[in-house]
């Protein structure tokens, strides 16, 4: 049996492999203005995939054509969820800003007193 070796978590190291690749300049990033489309795009893909998979399995069990049934359910739910998020997300952000304090600005090394 191998001795126990504690693995360092990705949070402890500070950067994930993907962050290192992106920061190394190996890929060009989209401009910040794309955030308004990319966030709801990825959020809708992941959320509808998970919810439709659970709902499909609960409704039909595990038949041999589960993948086809799930993909059909996912396509419909994503087609509704993505445009809905584009409309609703700005309102949700406004609502959250009314209920939650804005984070305090972080002080940089240059702004700290000596």
Helices and strands as residue ranges (DSSP letters): H 10-13, H 17-23, G 32-34, H 35-60, H 66-99, G 109-111
